[in-house]
Amino acid sequence: MLASAKEMLQKAKAGHYAVGQFNINNLEWTKAILLTAEEMKSPVILGVSEGAGKYMCGFNTVVAMVKGMIETLGITVPVAVHLDHGTYEGAYKCIEAGFSSVMFDGSHYPIEENVAKTKELVEVCNKLGLSLEAEVGAIGGEEDGVVGGGEVADPDECKMIADLGVTMLAAGIGNIHGKYPENWAGLRFDTLEAINNKVGDMPLVLHGGTGIPAEMIKKAIDLGVSKINVNTECQLAFAEATRKYIEEGKDLQGKGFDPRKLLAPGVEAIKETVREKITLFGSANKA
């Protein structure tokens, strides 16, 4: 039912496009992303942070909801449910709950420990046919309360982790989570190129896809990025559409207070954002 991200990302790397990971926060988010991926015939990765998993009543609830939607909505495109920035313990919880893909973020451990833990998870995921993402060089910005400044990964360390047999690698190249500050220096394409040359066919992951200019996104895809994570942009679009609905007093007209009506403009805004990203990433009609 759920797909591992392995095949979709290997195809993306060979075909010079990227698959979007869109983070989900609730039922509306999930439904909007699945319907848009189906409409555009694009493979899709649903990202779940540990905080969002907790908010949605646990990883088992998330898996049950996504599987139920795939069936009821008649979704035919490949869908991976992926743990985003997972801890070591969180990765095991998601594997148990039935996720098809996990990210183990060992970037804050000394490299030796990151290697040991990643190696162990590679074996577990391989046995179960799941895809595994690892990270080298912390991604800056704020992710579930963790703030970092956007480190640049060491290409040799990237190769060391890639050689352990992970499915995909997230490498810090000056990208950050959340909104980019005015003085942001842009992506380090020299580093990305060096990493890509070292890791060969390994799909690379770009975190913090919100607010990176389209030309930079396209250039990153040309240099081996096959998975791009989007979260903040959908949240901002949802919030803006919801604010507009309430400011226009629509919640006070008729049954406008019904949550199905109240949340509808936000859902449409998420769909529009996902459509734009799928088009930019080049994954439409690749399912």
ABEGO torsion letter per residue (X at the ends): XBBBAAAAAAAAAAAGBBBBBBBBABAAAAAAAAAAAAAAGBBBBBBBBAAAAAAAGEAAAAAAAAAAAAAAAGBABBBBBBBBGBBAAAAAAAAAAGBABBBBBAAABBAAAAAAAAAAAAAAAAAAGBBBBBBBEBBBEBBGGBBBAGBBBBAAAAAAAAAAGBABBBBBAGBBBEBBBAABAEBBAAAAAAAAAAAEABBBBBBGABGBBAAAAAAAAAAGBABBBBAAAAAAAAAAAAAAAAAAGAAABEAAABAAAAAAAAAAAAAAAAAAAAAAAGABGAX
